Amino acid sequence: MAPKMTAQDKKWQAESDADTLAQADVIRKTPVRLKAAVKEAKTMADDAKERATAMSKIAKIKRNTAKKATKRSKK
C-alpha cells in the first residue's frame, strides 16, 4: 500500500499537474508541435504493440518445452 500523501506532496502534485495541463494547451495550439506529437504517439503505439506481441508469445512458452540436452557418447 502506498503511503498517504502529505499536504505538501498534494500541493507539489497539483503544481505539477497544472504545469502539465498548461504545456498540453500550448502544444494543442501550436500546429507544428501537435503534428509532431501525434506522429510520435503513433510510432510509440506501434512499438508498444510489437513489444506486447513479443511478450505474449514469451508468456505462452511452457517451461517443459525447452529442448533437453543430450549426452554424447565417447568413441
PDB file of N, CA, C and O in Angstrom:
ATOM      1  N   MET A   1       0.832  -1.176   0.000  1.00  0.00           N
ATOM      2  CA  MET A   1       0.000   0.000   0.000  1.00  0.00           C
ATOM      3  C   MET A   1       0.880   1.245   0.000  1.00  0.00           C
ATOM      4  O   MET A   1       1.862   1.312   0.740  1.00  0.00           O
ATOM      5  N   ALA A   2       0.539   2.213  -0.813  1.00  0.00           N
ATOM      6  CA  ALA A   2       1.319   3.443  -0.908  1.00  0.00           C
ATOM      7  C   ALA A   2       1.074   4.316   0.321  1.00  0.00           C
ATOM      8  O   ALA A   2      -0.038   4.374   0.846  1.00  0.00           O
ATOM      9  N   PRO A   3       2.128   4.992   0.768  1.00  0.00           N
ATOM     10  CA  PRO A   3       1.944   5.871   1.919  1.00  0.00           C
ATOM     11  C   PRO A   3       1.037   7.047   1.559  1.00  0.00           C
ATOM     12  O   PRO A   3       0.966   7.468   0.404  1.00  0.00           O
ATOM     13  N   LYS A   4       0.353   7.562   2.568  1.00  0.00           N
ATOM     14  CA  LYS A   4      -0.540   8.696   2.324  1.00  0.00           C
ATOM     15  C   LYS A   4       0.274   9.930   1.988  1.00  0.00           C
ATOM     16  O   LYS A   4       1.370  10.138   2.507  1.00  0.00           O
ATOM     17  N   MET A   5      -0.288  10.742   1.107  1.00  0.00           N
ATOM     18  CA  MET A   5       0.396  11.961   0.700  1.00  0.00           C
ATOM     19  C   MET A   5       0.205  13.040   1.759  1.00  0.00           C
ATOM     20  O   MET A   5      -0.878  13.205   2.322  1.00  0.00           O
ATOM     21  N   THR A   6       1.281  13.764   2.011  1.00  0.00           N
ATOM     22  CA  THR A   6       1.197  14.887   2.937  1.00  0.00           C
ATOM     23  C   THR A   6       0.574  16.071   2.206  1.00  0.00           C
ATOM     24  O   THR A   6       0.398  16.035   0.988  1.00  0.00           O
ATOM     25  N   ALA A   7       0.244  17.107   2.948  1.00  0.00           N
ATOM     26  CA  ALA A   7      -0.323  18.314   2.342  1.00  0.00           C
ATOM     27  C   ALA A   7       0.666  18.910   1.345  1.00  0.00           C
ATOM     28  O   ALA A   7       0.271  19.393   0.284  1.00  0.00           O
ATOM     29  N   GLN A   8       1.962  18.873   1.690  1.00  0.00           N
ATOM     30  CA  GLN A   8       2.996  19.417   0.789  1.00  0.00           C
ATOM     31  C   GLN A   8       3.080  18.578  -0.483  1.00  0.00           C
ATOM     32  O   GLN A   8       3.218  19.127  -1.576  1.00  0.00           O
ATOM     33  N   ASP A   9       2.997  17.247  -0.351  1.00  0.00           N
ATOM     34  CA  ASP A   9       3.019  16.371  -1.525  1.00  0.00           C
ATOM     35  C   ASP A   9       1.843  16.684  -2.447  1.00  0.00           C
ATOM     36  O   ASP A   9       2.002  16.749  -3.666  1.00  0.00           O
ATOM     37  N   LYS A  10       0.672  16.874  -1.862  1.00  0.00           N
ATOM     38  CA  LYS A  10      -0.520  17.198  -2.650  1.00  0.00           C
ATOM     39  C   LYS A  10      -0.361  18.525  -3.368  1.00  0.00           C
ATOM     40  O   LYS A  10      -0.795  18.674  -4.511  1.00  0.00           O
ATOM     41  N   LYS A  11       0.263  19.496  -2.700  1.00  0.00           N
ATOM     42  CA  LYS A  11       0.491  20.810  -3.327  1.00  0.00           C
ATOM     43  C   LYS A  11       1.451  20.670  -4.509  1.00  0.00           C
ATOM     44  O   LYS A  11       1.215  21.233  -5.578  1.00  0.00           O
ATOM     45  N   TRP A  12       2.539  19.913  -4.308  1.00  0.00           N
ATOM     46  CA  TRP A  12       3.510  19.711  -5.389  1.00  0.00           C
ATOM     47  C   TRP A  12       2.866  18.973  -6.560  1.00  0.00           C
ATOM     48  O   TRP A  12       3.131  19.292  -7.719  1.00  0.00           O
ATOM     49  N   GLN A  13       2.032  17.999  -6.262  1.00  0.00           N
ATOM     50  CA  GLN A  13       1.357  17.266  -7.327  1.00  0.00           C
ATOM     51  C   GLN A  13       0.422  18.192  -8.101  1.00  0.00           C
ATOM     52  O   GLN A  13       0.382  18.140  -9.330  1.00  0.00           O
ATOM     53  N   ALA A  14      -0.321  19.027  -7.405  1.00  0.00           N
ATOM     54  CA  ALA A  14      -1.234  19.965  -8.059  1.00  0.00           C
ATOM     55  C   ALA A  14      -0.464  20.944  -8.938  1.00  0.00           C
ATOM     56  O   ALA A  14      -0.905  21.270 -10.040  1.00  0.00           O
ATOM     57  N   GLU A  15       0.687  21.414  -8.452  1.00  0.00           N
ATOM     58  CA  GLU A  15       1.518  22.326  -9.246  1.00  0.00           C
ATOM     59  C   GLU A  15       2.031  21.620 -10.501  1.00  0.00           C
ATOM     60  O   GLU A  15       2.026  22.192 -11.591  1.00  0.00           O
ATOM     61  N   SER A  16       2.467  20.390 -10.339  1.00  0.00           N
ATOM     62  CA  SER A  16       2.959  19.620 -11.475  1.00  0.00           C
ATOM     63  C   SER A  16       1.844  19.373 -12.487  1.00  0.00           C
ATOM     64  O   SER A  16       2.057  19.505 -13.692  1.00  0.00           O
ATOM     65  N   ASP A  17       0.666  19.016 -12.005  1.00  0.00           N
ATOM     66  CA  ASP A  17      -0.476  18.780 -12.890  1.00  0.00           C
ATOM     67  C   ASP A  17      -0.860  20.052 -13.641  1.00  0.00           C
ATOM     68  O   ASP A  17      -1.176  20.004 -14.830  1.00  0.00           O
ATOM     69  N   ALA A  18      -0.833  21.188 -12.947  1.00  0.00           N
ATOM     70  CA  ALA A  18      -1.160  22.463 -13.583  1.00  0.00           C
ATOM     71  C   ALA A  18      -0.161  22.779 -14.692  1.00  0.00           C
ATOM     72  O   ALA A  18      -0.538  23.240 -15.770  1.00  0.00           O
ATOM     73  N   ASP A  19       1.118  22.526 -14.416  1.00  0.00           N
ATOM     74  CA  ASP A  19       2.152  22.758 -15.423  1.00  0.00           C
ATOM     75  C   ASP A  19       1.958  21.824 -16.613  1.00  0.00           C
ATOM     76  O   ASP A  19       2.094  22.251 -17.760  1.00  0.00           O
ATOM     77  N   THR A  20       1.645  20.564 -16.357  1.00  0.00           N
ATOM     78  CA  THR A  20       1.406  19.602 -17.428  1.00  0.00           C
ATOM     79  C   THR A  20       0.241  20.030 -18.308  1.00  0.00           C
ATOM     80  O   THR A  20       0.326  19.964 -19.534  1.00  0.00           O
ATOM     81  N   LEU A  21      -0.844  20.468 -17.683  1.00  0.00           N
ATOM     82  CA  LEU A  21      -2.010  20.929 -18.446  1.00  0.00           C
ATOM     83  C   LEU A  21      -1.690  22.183 -19.266  1.00  0.00           C
ATOM     84  O   LEU A  21      -2.162  22.328 -20.393  1.00  0.00           O
ATOM     85  N   ALA A  22      -0.892  23.079 -18.700  1.00  0.00           N
ATOM     86  CA  ALA A  22      -0.502  24.290 -19.431  1.00  0.00           C
ATOM     87  C   ALA A  22       0.349  23.918 -20.642  1.00  0.00           C
ATOM     88  O   ALA A  22       0.161  24.472 -21.726  1.00  0.00           O
ATOM     89  N   GLN A  23       1.284  22.985 -20.465  1.00  0.00           N
ATOM     90  CA  GLN A  23       2.118  22.530 -21.585  1.00  0.00           C
ATOM     91  C   GLN A  23       1.267  21.885 -22.672  1.00  0.00           C
ATOM     92  O   GLN A  23       1.489  22.115 -23.860  1.00  0.00           O
ATOM     93  N   ALA A  24       0.285  21.070 -22.256  1.00  0.00           N
ATOM     94  CA  ALA A  24      -0.597  20.421 -23.224  1.00  0.00           C
ATOM     95  C   ALA A  24      -1.382  21.456 -24.024  1.00  0.00           C
ATOM     96  O   ALA A  24      -1.580  21.297 -25.228  1.00  0.00           O
ATOM     97  N   ASP A  25      -1.826  22.513 -23.353  1.00  0.00           N
ATOM     98  CA  ASP A  25      -2.571  23.572 -24.035  1.00  0.00           C
ATOM     99  C   ASP A  25      -1.703  24.267 -25.076  1.00  0.00           C
ATOM    100  O   ASP A  25      -2.157  24.559 -26.182  1.00  0.00           O
ATOM    101  N   VAL A  26      -0.460  24.527 -24.715  1.00  0.00           N
ATOM    102  CA  VAL A  26       0.471  25.170 -25.661  1.00  0.00           C
ATOM    103  C   VAL A  26       0.694  24.258 -26.861  1.00  0.00           C
ATOM    104  O   VAL A  26       0.693  24.726 -27.999  1.00  0.00           O
ATOM    105  N   ILE A  27       0.883  22.977 -26.624  1.00  0.00           N
ATOM    106  CA  ILE A  27       1.112  22.021 -27.714  1.00  0.00           C
ATOM    107  C   ILE A  27      -0.101  21.957 -28.634  1.00  0.00           C
ATOM    108  O   ILE A  27       0.045  21.965 -29.856  1.00  0.00           O
ATOM    109  N   ARG A  28      -1.298  21.894 -28.051  1.00  0.00           N
ATOM    110  CA  ARG A  28      -2.523  21.844 -28.872  1.00  0.00           C
ATOM    111  C   ARG A  28      -2.681  23.075 -29.746  1.00  0.00           C
ATOM    112  O   ARG A  28      -3.241  22.989 -30.838  1.00  0.00           O
ATOM    113  N   LYS A  29      -2.202  24.208 -29.288  1.00  0.00           N
ATOM    114  CA  LYS A  29      -2.361  25.463 -30.031  1.00  0.00           C
ATOM    115  C   LYS A  29      -1.207  25.736 -30.993  1.00  0.00           C
ATOM    116  O   LYS A  29      -1.226  26.739 -31.708  1.00  0.00           O
ATOM    117  N   THR A  30      -0.205  24.858 -31.020  1.00  0.00           N
ATOM    118  CA  THR A  30       0.943  25.017 -31.914  1.00  0.00           C
ATOM    119  C   THR A  30       0.910  23.876 -32.920  1.00  0.00           C
ATOM    120  O   THR A  30       1.341  22.766 -32.608  1.00  0.00           O
ATOM    121  N   PRO A  31       0.399  24.136 -34.135  1.00  0.00           N
ATOM    122  CA  PRO A  31       0.196  23.066 -35.123  1.00  0.00           C
ATOM    123  C   PRO A  31       1.423  22.189 -35.389  1.00  0.00           C
ATOM    124  O   PRO A  31       1.297  20.970 -35.501  1.00  0.00           O
ATOM    125  N   VAL A  32       2.591  22.789 -35.489  1.00  0.00           N
ATOM    126  CA  VAL A  32       3.797  22.015 -35.784  1.00  0.00           C
ATOM    127  C   VAL A  32       4.098  21.052 -34.633  1.00  0.00           C
ATOM    128  O   VAL A  32       4.415  19.885 -34.865  1.00  0.00           O
ATOM    129  N   ARG A  33       4.000  21.538 -33.404  1.00  0.00           N
ATOM    130  CA  ARG A  33       4.262  20.672 -32.252  1.00  0.00           C
ATOM    131  C   ARG A  33       3.202  19.586 -32.128  1.00  0.00           C
ATOM    132  O   ARG A  33       3.520  18.437 -31.823  1.00  0.00           O
ATOM    133  N   LEU A  34       1.958  19.943 -32.362  1.00  0.00           N
ATOM    134  CA  LEU A  34       0.875  18.965 -32.258  1.00  0.00           C
ATOM    135  C   LEU A  34       1.046  17.854 -33.294  1.00  0.00           C
ATOM    136  O   LEU A  34       0.892  16.672 -32.985  1.00  0.00           O
ATOM    137  N   LYS A  35       1.363  18.251 -34.523  1.00  0.00           N
ATOM    138  CA  LYS A  35       1.550  17.257 -35.589  1.00  0.00           C
ATOM    139  C   LYS A  35       2.704  16.318 -35.250  1.00  0.00           C
ATOM    140  O   LYS A  35       2.596  15.107 -35.444  1.00  0.00           O
ATOM    141  N   ALA A  36       3.809  16.869 -34.744  1.00  0.00           N
ATOM    142  CA  ALA A  36       4.964  16.047 -34.377  1.00  0.00           C
ATOM    143  C   ALA A  36       4.620  15.119 -33.212  1.00  0.00           C
ATOM    144  O   ALA A  36       5.039  13.961 -33.192  1.00  0.00           O
ATOM    145  N   ALA A  37       3.865  15.624 -32.251  1.00  0.00           N
ATOM    146  CA  ALA A  37       3.488  14.811 -31.092  1.00  0.00           C
ATOM    147  C   ALA A  37       2.568  13.662 -31.506  1.00  0.00           C
ATOM    148  O   ALA A  37       2.717  12.539 -31.023  1.00  0.00           O
ATOM    149  N   VAL A  38       1.629  13.942 -32.390  1.00  0.00           N
ATOM    150  CA  VAL A  38       0.710  12.898 -32.862  1.00  0.00           C
ATOM    151  C   VAL A  38       1.489  11.832 -33.639  1.00  0.00           C
ATOM    152  O   VAL A  38       1.262  10.636 -33.458  1.00  0.00           O
ATOM    153  N   LYS A  39       2.393  12.267 -34.493  1.00  0.00           N
ATOM    154  CA  LYS A  39       3.201  11.326 -35.266  1.00  0.00           C
ATOM    155  C   LYS A  39       4.032  10.444 -34.334  1.00  0.00           C
ATOM    156  O   LYS A  39       4.116   9.231 -34.525  1.00  0.00           O
ATOM    157  N   GLU A  40       4.640  11.061 -33.331  1.00  0.00           N
ATOM    158  CA  GLU A  40       5.455  10.297 -32.388  1.00  0.00           C
ATOM    159  C   GLU A  40       4.598   9.350 -31.554  1.00  0.00           C
ATOM    160  O   GLU A  40       5.026   8.239 -31.241  1.00  0.00           O
ATOM    161  N   ALA A  41       3.398   9.778 -31.194  1.00  0.00           N
ATOM    162  CA  ALA A  41       2.491   8.920 -30.432  1.00  0.00           C
ATOM    163  C   ALA A  41       2.130   7.666 -31.227  1.00  0.00           C
ATOM    164  O   ALA A  41       2.042   6.574 -30.664  1.00  0.00           O
ATOM    165  N   LYS A  42       1.921   7.823 -32.532  1.00  0.00           N
ATOM    166  CA  LYS A  42       1.612   6.673 -33.375  1.00  0.00           C
ATOM    167  C   LYS A  42       2.793   5.708 -33.429  1.00  0.00           C
ATOM    168  O   LYS A  42       2.609   4.494 -33.356  1.00  0.00           O
ATOM    169  N   THR A  43       3.996   6.243 -33.556  1.00  0.00           N
ATOM    170  CA  THR A  43       5.196   5.411 -33.571  1.00  0.00           C
ATOM    171  C   THR A  43       5.353   4.676 -32.240  1.00  0.00           C
ATOM    172  O   THR A  43       5.655   3.483 -32.212  1.00  0.00           O
ATOM    173  N   MET A  44       5.145   5.396 -31.145  1.00  0.00           N
ATOM    174  CA  MET A  44       5.263   4.788 -29.819  1.00  0.00           C
ATOM    175  C   MET A  44       4.213   3.691 -29.627  1.00  0.00           C
ATOM    176  O   MET A  44       4.499   2.653 -29.031  1.00  0.00           O
ATOM    177  N   ALA A  45       3.005   3.923 -30.130  1.00  0.00           N
ATOM    178  CA  ALA A  45       1.940   2.924 -30.013  1.00  0.00           C
ATOM    179  C   ALA A  45       2.288   1.675 -30.813  1.00  0.00           C
ATOM    180  O   ALA A  45       2.076   0.556 -30.346  1.00  0.00           O
ATOM    181  N   ASP A  46       2.822   1.865 -32.021  1.00  0.00           N
ATOM    182  CA  ASP A  46       3.231   0.717 -32.842  1.00  0.00           C
ATOM    183  C   ASP A  46       4.335  -0.085 -32.148  1.00  0.00           C
ATOM    184  O   ASP A  46       4.301  -1.315 -32.127  1.00  0.00           O
ATOM    185  N   ASP A  47       5.308   0.625 -31.583  1.00  0.00           N
ATOM    186  CA  ASP A  47       6.400  -0.048 -30.871  1.00  0.00           C
ATOM    187  C   ASP A  47       5.862  -0.822 -29.666  1.00  0.00           C
ATOM    188  O   ASP A  47       6.292  -1.943 -29.397  1.00  0.00           O
ATOM    189  N   ALA A  48       4.927  -0.219 -28.953  1.00  0.00           N
ATOM    190  CA  ALA A  48       4.350  -0.879 -27.783  1.00  0.00           C
ATOM    191  C   ALA A  48       3.571  -2.128 -28.194  1.00  0.00           C
ATOM    192  O   ALA A  48       3.593  -3.134 -27.485  1.00  0.00           O
ATOM    193  N   LYS A  49       2.884  -2.065 -29.336  1.00  0.00           N
ATOM    194  CA  LYS A  49       2.144  -3.231 -29.825  1.00  0.00           C
ATOM    195  C   LYS A  49       3.100  -4.367 -30.182  1.00  0.00           C
ATOM    196  O   LYS A  49       2.838  -5.528 -29.868  1.00  0.00           O
ATOM    197  N   GLU A  50       4.211  -4.027 -30.841  1.00  0.00           N
ATOM    198  CA  GLU A  50       5.202  -5.046 -31.200  1.00  0.00           C
ATOM    199  C   GLU A  50       5.767  -5.707 -29.950  1.00  0.00           C
ATOM    200  O   GLU A  50       5.907  -6.929 -29.888  1.00  0.00           O
ATOM    201  N   ARG A  51       6.088  -4.895 -28.966  1.00  0.00           N
ATOM    202  CA  ARG A  51       6.638  -5.420 -27.717  1.00  0.00           C
ATOM    203  C   ARG A  51       5.597  -6.291 -26.995  1.00  0.00           C
ATOM    204  O   ARG A  51       5.931  -7.348 -26.458  1.00  0.00           O
ATOM    205  N   ALA A  52       4.349  -5.843 -26.989  1.00  0.00           N
ATOM    206  CA  ALA A  52       3.294  -6.618 -26.334  1.00  0.00           C
ATOM    207  C   ALA A  52       3.103  -7.960 -27.029  1.00  0.00           C
ATOM    208  O   ALA A  52       2.900  -8.975 -26.363  1.00  0.00           O
ATOM    209  N   THR A  53       3.165  -7.977 -28.349  1.00  0.00           N
ATOM    210  CA  THR A  53       3.032  -9.226 -29.100  1.00  0.00           C
ATOM    211  C   THR A  53       4.170 -10.177 -28.739  1.00  0.00           C
ATOM    212  O   THR A  53       3.952 -11.367 -28.514  1.00  0.00           O
ATOM    213  N   ALA A  54       5.376  -9.638 -28.688  1.00  0.00           N
ATOM    214  CA  ALA A  54       6.534 -10.468 -28.336  1.00  0.00           C
ATOM    215  C   ALA A  54       6.391 -11.002 -26.910  1.00  0.00           C
ATOM    216  O   ALA A  54       6.679 -12.171 -26.657  1.00  0.00           O
ATOM    217  N   MET A  55       5.960 -10.172 -25.999  1.00  0.00           N
ATOM    218  CA  MET A  55       5.787 -10.606 -24.611  1.00  0.00           C
ATOM    219  C   MET A  55       4.705 -11.678 -24.507  1.00  0.00           C
ATOM    220  O   MET A  55       4.843 -12.628 -23.737  1.00  0.00           O
ATOM    221  N   SER A  56       3.639 -11.528 -25.273  1.00  0.00           N
ATOM    222  CA  SER A  56       2.562 -12.526 -25.259  1.00  0.00           C
ATOM    223  C   SER A  56       3.079 -13.880 -25.734  1.00  0.00           C
ATOM    224  O   SER A  56       2.723 -14.916 -25.171  1.00  0.00           O
ATOM    225  N   LYS A  57       3.916 -13.872 -26.768  1.00  0.00           N
ATOM    226  CA  LYS A  57       4.495 -15.119 -27.264  1.00  0.00           C
ATOM    227  C   LYS A  57       5.361 -15.770 -26.190  1.00  0.00           C
ATOM    228  O   LYS A  57       5.298 -16.981 -25.977  1.00  0.00           O
ATOM    229  N   ILE A  58       6.164 -14.962 -25.523  1.00  0.00           N
ATOM    230  CA  ILE A  58       7.038 -15.489 -24.474  1.00  0.00           C
ATOM    231  C   ILE A  58       6.204 -16.034 -23.314  1.00  0.00           C
ATOM    232  O   ILE A  58       6.536 -17.074 -22.746  1.00  0.00           O
ATOM    233  N   ALA A  59       5.151 -15.352 -22.972  1.00  0.00           N
ATOM    234  CA  ALA A  59       4.307 -15.766 -21.839  1.00  0.00           C
ATOM    235  C   ALA A  59       3.642 -17.112 -22.090  1.00  0.00           C
ATOM    236  O   ALA A  59       3.304 -17.818 -21.140  1.00  0.00           O
ATOM    237  N   LYS A  60       3.451 -17.473 -23.338  1.00  0.00           N
ATOM    238  CA  LYS A  60       2.798 -18.740 -23.673  1.00  0.00           C
ATOM    239  C   LYS A  60       3.761 -19.925 -23.683  1.00  0.00           C
ATOM    240  O   LYS A  60       3.324 -21.074 -23.755  1.00  0.00           O
ATOM    241  N   ILE A  61       5.043 -19.666 -23.613  1.00  0.00           N
ATOM    242  CA  ILE A  61       6.026 -20.744 -23.631  1.00  0.00           C
ATOM    243  C   ILE A  61       5.923 -21.513 -22.326  1.00  0.00           C
ATOM    244  O   ILE A  61       5.937 -20.934 -21.239  1.00  0.00           O
ATOM    245  N   LYS A  62       5.820 -22.819 -22.454  1.00  0.00           N
ATOM    246  CA  LYS A  62       5.766 -23.674 -21.270  1.00  0.00           C
ATOM    247  C   LYS A  62       7.171 -24.093 -20.913  1.00  0.00           C
ATOM    248  O   LYS A  62       8.008 -24.319 -21.787  1.00  0.00           O
ATOM    249  N   ARG A  63       7.413 -24.192 -19.665  1.00  0.00           N
ATOM    250  CA  ARG A  63       8.753 -24.483 -19.175  1.00  0.00           C
ATOM    251  C   ARG A  63       9.275 -25.824 -19.665  1.00  0.00           C
ATOM    252  O   ARG A  63      10.462 -25.946 -19.970  1.00  0.00           O
ATOM    253  N   ASN A  64       8.422 -26.824 -19.745  1.00  0.00           N
ATOM    254  CA  ASN A  64       8.880 -28.156 -20.132  1.00  0.00           C
ATOM    255  C   ASN A  64       9.058 -28.318 -21.638  1.00  0.00           C
ATOM    256  O   ASN A  64       9.409 -29.409 -22.087  1.00  0.00           O
ATOM    257  N   THR A  65       8.833 -27.297 -22.417  1.00  0.00           N
ATOM    258  CA  THR A  65       9.001 -27.414 -23.861  1.00  0.00           C
ATOM    259  C   THR A  65      10.434 -27.119 -24.293  1.00  0.00           C
ATOM    260  O   THR A  65      10.778 -27.268 -25.465  1.00  0.00           O
ATOM    261  N   ALA A  66      11.272 -26.697 -23.336  1.00  0.00           N
ATOM    262  CA  ALA A  66      12.663 -26.423 -23.684  1.00  0.00           C
ATOM    263  C   ALA A  66      13.345 -27.730 -24.069  1.00  0.00           C
ATOM    264  O   ALA A  66      13.110 -28.770 -23.453  1.00  0.00           O
ATOM    265  N   LYS A  67      14.177 -27.668 -25.075  1.00  0.00           N
ATOM    266  CA  LYS A  67      14.863 -28.859 -25.558  1.00  0.00           C
ATOM    267  C   LYS A  67      15.886 -29.312 -24.518  1.00  0.00           C
ATOM    268  O   LYS A  67      16.696 -28.516 -24.045  1.00  0.00           O
ATOM    269  N   LYS A  68      15.839 -30.600 -24.168  1.00  0.00           N
ATOM    270  CA  LYS A  68      16.760 -31.134 -23.178  1.00  0.00           C
ATOM    271  C   LYS A  68      18.106 -31.414 -23.832  1.00  0.00           C
ATOM    272  O   LYS A  68      18.191 -31.796 -24.999  1.00  0.00           O
ATOM    273  N   ALA A  69      19.140 -31.211 -23.050  1.00  0.00           N
ATOM    274  CA  ALA A  69      20.488 -31.508 -23.536  1.00  0.00           C
ATOM    275  C   ALA A  69      20.678 -33.019 -23.598  1.00  0.00           C
ATOM    276  O   ALA A  69      20.210 -33.748 -22.723  1.00  0.00           O
ATOM    277  N   THR A  70      21.359 -33.477 -24.625  1.00  0.00           N
ATOM    278  CA  THR A  70      21.610 -34.933 -24.753  1.00  0.00           C
ATOM    279  C   THR A  70      23.097 -35.182 -24.548  1.00  0.00           C
ATOM    280  O   THR A  70      23.941 -34.373 -24.936  1.00  0.00           O
ATOM    281  N   LYS A  71      23.399 -36.324 -23.927  1.00  0.00           N
ATOM    282  CA  LYS A  71      24.802 -36.692 -23.705  1.00  0.00           C
ATOM    283  C   LYS A  71      25.364 -37.300 -24.977  1.00  0.00           C
ATOM    284  O   LYS A  71      24.691 -38.060 -25.673  1.00  0.00           O
ATOM    285  N   ARG A  72      26.578 -36.960 -25.261  1.00  0.00           N
ATOM    286  CA  ARG A  72      27.258 -37.547 -26.403  1.00  0.00           C
ATOM    287  C   ARG A  72      28.156 -38.668 -25.908  1.00  0.00           C
ATOM    288  O   ARG A  72      28.849 -38.531 -24.901  1.00  0.00           O
ATOM    289  N   SER A  73      28.132 -39.750 -26.615  1.00  0.00           N
ATOM    290  CA  SER A  73      28.991 -40.865 -26.197  1.00  0.00           C
ATOM    291  C   SER A  73      30.387 -40.662 -26.770  1.00  0.00           C
ATOM    292  O   SER A  73      30.569 -40.105 -27.853  1.00  0.00           O
ATOM    293  N   LYS A  74      31.377 -41.141 -25.995  1.00  0.00           N
ATOM    294  CA  LYS A  74      32.762 -41.023 -26.455  1.00  0.00           C
ATOM    295  C   LYS A  74      33.101 -42.219 -27.324  1.00  0.00           C
ATOM    296  O   LYS A  74      32.710 -43.342 -27.006  1.00  0.00           O
ATOM    297  N   LYS A  75      33.802 -42.002 -28.388  1.00  0.00           N
ATOM    298  CA  LYS A  75      34.209 -43.101 -29.277  1.00  0.00           C
ATOM    299  C   LYS A  75      35.650 -43.386 -29.158  1.00  0.00           C
ATOM    300  O   LYS A  75      36.160 -44.279 -29.834  1.00  0.00           O
TER     301      LYS A  75
END
